[in-house]
Amino acid sequence: MVRKLEKRKNIQNGRKFGQIPFIKNRIGNYDQNEPLLTSLHKLLYQNVPENYDTLRQNVLNWEGFEKTNEELYIYFETKLYQWYLSYLKELCTFLNLKISGNKPQIVNRILGFLQSVDIRLMKKSNPLGGKRKKKPKTKLQKQKKKKISTKENFDENKIRRNNDSESENKSKIRDRSESENEKNELRVLTKLLEIQKENLDQNSNRSAKKKKIKKQIKKKLIQILKMKNFQDLTISQLEIQIAKEYKFDVQKKRDWFEKTLVKIIDNLIKSNNNFFDEII
């Protein structure tokens, strides 16, 4: 349904997965039977190599794709929408992306990172892997935390009331997100169908044009053979005239040309010219 994808190009301000320590360490810790790494390779390259080292190296070499490549963007979007939400969140964890939000938000987040490979899209707490050293809290910070804790004790009743309201809002947001998800899937499928229809129309037009030219050549050959004596003509002369008048590559279609010519001459002999009068 999707044509062969174009070759990826480097993205400005981007990098390869293998240049991001967090992702590199994750891949290094996975064994050969890790389904997530296999699924990610199939998503990025549309195949799964038999050699695990090749699979791992291909994922490490991923460096995004151009923003102008709309067809490739739609392809990734379609494939990601087919994943379960839990699997998408697992991929976010693998790429060190936030896992919050509904399915469309998570898909857009993953798409943005696969396109740009920009570490600024990763979690700020750990964009490059490794643990950050915690800074010791100052006296002012400790006092501020104590004040906040005291205030929270007095606001417990208010929080309970707000929780009921938030539950209702979450339910509304969930219903709205499901509707948006259906609209996004419909938009992707519609776009793919338009691309497929356009390809079919182009192939149909080319086929119809070839048939029309061949029909015109047949009529021309009949007219020439009716006006000329067969002994005064050669196949080379006919080829030159047809190629010049119809811009037809006789060399590539020599078998068709010779078979058509033999059939016309054979019908001429059998019908004593009546055959040509019926066609023209």
Buried (B, 14 or more C-beta within 10 A) or exposed (E): EBEEBEEBEEBEEBBBBBBBBBBBEBBEEBEEEBEBBBBBBEBBBEEEBEEBEEBBEBBBEBBBBBEEBEEBBBBBBBBBBEBEEEBBBBBBBBBBBBBEBBBBEBBBBBBBBBBBBBBEBBBEEEBEBEEEEEEEEEEEEEEEEEEEEEEEEEEEEEEEEEEEEEEEEEEEEEEEBEEBBEEBBEEBBEBBEEBEEEEEEEEEEEEEEEEEEBEBBBEBBBEBBEEEEEEEBEEEEBBEBBBEEBEBEBEEBEEEBBEBBEEBEEBBEEEEEEBBEEEE
